Amino acid sequence: MSEKIVQTAGRAQLGDFAPEFAHFNDDVLFGENWNNTDIDLKTRCIVTMTAMMGAGNIDSSMKFHMMNAKAHGVSKKEAAAIITHAAFYVGWPKGWAMFNMAKEVWNEGKEANDAKSAHEAQMIFPIGEPNVAFEKYFIGKSYLAPVSTSQIGIFNVTFEPKCRNNWHIHNADNGGGQILVCVAGQGYYQEWGKAAVEMKPGDCINIPAGVKHWHGAADDCWFSHLAIEVPGKNCSTEWLEAVTDEQYSGLKYNE
């Protein structure tokens, strides 16, 4: 069974302002066109890259589609050949601009030494913006990128090495809680009174309402997880004390 492409960026960013545009973006362009099986996803990614290059759309949206192409099997060698071939037809300056971005995505060149960029290149979700609204509840720097803000909230949360959030509880009269899915890097989840659990890409943690816990990055690695809000009645987050350096450095996790 082929992978189903799901997009929520239109509703997340424009749902209230331009719901019709959001519908066409999420449901038609991605929901229908990207899931058409007449050509495979790798080929569709290549077509998209070359079409956007021809139009001169070498911006953050192009970076997303390059990352998508990488995730669906386009190698560094193939990407270089695609850009070189297209440059003869759409313009040499566009080829240069494409290569500057492709070197970041395929993790080559000067940006390869930037741990944040290297971490971002491992996943299809954006790192997003600095998590300013919640920074008082974190030790270290974190980033937040909305993935879905309708039906249920889904956010990509990224932690720099050693960053972790405070102990906290997701409260609800009924239902509620949170689900964490690691998408890149390495981190930890810990419930009060229990050993920490190591999290790597693909690991999923179910957090019931009322459980005191924290989560964050390993000391030598960036960490990103999807935070999925479980629907419930009268949901709220109760932020508590920080995870001290002593607690963090003495971590014992379940193997």
C-alpha positions, 0 to 999 in steps of 0.5 A, a space after each residue: 500500500 502506497 504512502 498517503 500524503 496528508 497536508 494541513 499547512 493551509 488550515 493551520 496558517 490560513 484557515 480563518 483568513 482564507 478557508 477556501 484557499 486552505 481547502 484547495 491547498 490541503 484537500 485538492 493539491 495535496 489530498 487529491 493530486 499528490 495522492 494520484 498514483 499515475 506516477 510514483 511519489 519520487 517522480 512527483 517530487 522531481 517534477 515539483 522541484 524542476 517546475 518550481 525551479 523554472 518558476 524561480 520559486 527558490 524559497 522556503 517552500 522549495 526547501 520543503 519540497 527538496 526535503 520531501 524529495 530526499 525523504 522519498 528516495 532522491 539521492 544527492 547524486 540524483 539531485 545534482 543531476 536534476 538541477 544541472 539538467 534543468 539549469 540548461 533550460 531554465 537559467 544558470 543563476 537558478 541552478 546556482 540558487 538551487 545548489 546553495 539550498 540543496 547542499 543544506 538539504 542533502 547535508 553537504 557544504 558549510 551548513 553541514 557543520 551546523 548541528 541545527 541545520 543537520 538536524 532539520 535535514 533529518 525530518 520532513 517537518 520544519 523546526 519552526 520559530 523560537 518557542 518564545 511563548 513557553 520559554 519560561 517553562 524550558 531550560 535551554 532553547 526550543 522551537 515550535 512548528 504548528 502541524 495541525 491546529 484544527 480537529 486536534 492540535 499537532 505541533 513539532 517541538 524541537 529541543 537543542 541539546 540539554 534543553 528540557 521542559 519543566 515538570 508538568 501535568 496535562 489536566 482534564 475532567 475527561 479524556 485529555 492528555 498528550 501523545 509524543 512521537 519522536 521524529 528526529 534526534 534523541 531525547 528523554 521522557 520521564 514520569 514522576 517516580 519512574 526511570 526516564 525513557 529514551 526516545 528515538 525516531 519512531 518511538 511513541 509515548 502515551 501520556 494520560 491526563 493527570 500524570 506528572 512528567 517532563 521531556 527533552 533532548 539528550 545532552 549531546 543531540 538535538 531532539 524533535 517530537 510531535 506533540 499531539 493534544 488528546 481531546 478532552 473536557 476542560 483541558 489545561 496544562 499545569 506547569 511545575 518546577 524545573 528539572 534540575 541539572 542534578 536530576 538531568 545529569 543523573 538520568 537512568 532510563 529504561 533499556 
